[in-house]
Amino acid sequence: RDLLAHAEARDLRAGFPNKIGRTGTLHHYDGNIRVQIYPAASCNLPASASWGRVRTNVPMTFTHGKSGDRDIAATMNRGGPTLTFRASGGHVTIEAGETYFE
């Protein structure tokens, strides 16, 4: 099953493991999205922030935009399932990190 999460208050936080098997979408209507993703993960990452910025410290190849822009598209490692992050009223932060839910 694919991941789909929507939020309307406070910050939305999520973590993704080394092996990403399916697509995922995180959409926050009125706040920030903060994501931790394992640096060795392979995926495609479109992300946008209507009123903020998309920032990342994770190594990735940008196909559109760059860290600090409002809208980016990037590939991590070999590419793979698409993880979409959209903040309609805040920032998107994508950080390197390990998750303990593998």
N, C-alpha and C positions, 0 to 999 in steps of 0.2 A: 504494500500500500504506500502511496506517495504521501509526503508530509505537506500539510496545508495549515497555516496558523495565521489568525487575524487578531489584532489587539486594538483597543481603543483608549487605554489609560496606562500610565506609567511606562517603563521601558520594557521592551521585549528582548529577552536573552535566550540564546540557543547555542548548542555545541554540536559539532559534527565530527565523526570519527575518521580514522584513516581510510576505511573502505566505505564509500558512499554508493549505495546500491540503487537508489531511486531518486526521482526528481523531488524538489522541495520548494515551497514558496512561503516566505514570511512577509506579511503586509501589516504595517502599523499605521493607523489613521491619524494619531495625534501624539507621537512620541518618537523615541529613538529605538533603533535596532542595534544590538550588540551581539556579534557572532564570534565564537571561537571555533577555529577549524584547524585540524591537524595539518601541518605544512606538507606532508607527503601525500595528502589526498589528491585525487584526480577528479576534476569537475569543471564545469563551465559556470561562470558567475556574472550574470547581468544584475546590476544594482542601481537604484536611483533614490534620490532624496529631493522631494519637491521644494522644501523650504530650507534644507540643510546641505550637507556635503557627504560624500562617500569617501571614507578614509580606510586605508589598510596598511599593515606592516607585513603581510604575508607575500612571499614571492609568487608572482603570477605574470603572465604575458597579457598585456592589455591589447585588445582589438578595437576598443573605442574608449576614449577618455583616459584619465589617469587618476591616481589617488588625489583627493581634494576636489574633484569635480562633482557636479550634481548627478551625473549619469555615467556609468562605466559598463563595459563588457570585458571580460577577461577569461583566460583559461589557466587553470592550475595543473601543472605537470602534464599528463597525457590527455587531459580533458575527460569528459564522461558525462554523467547525469548533470542536469542543470539545476542549480540552486539560485532562486530568484529572491532578492531582498528589495523591498520597496517601503520607504518611509514617507508618508504623505505630509507629516508635520514635524519632522526631526531629522536626525543624522543617521547614517548607517556606518557602523564601525566593524571592520572585519579584522580580527586579531589572530595571530598564531597561538595555538594552545592545544593541549591534549584534553580529550574528554574521557570520562571514566565509564561510559555507557556502551562500550563495544560488545 
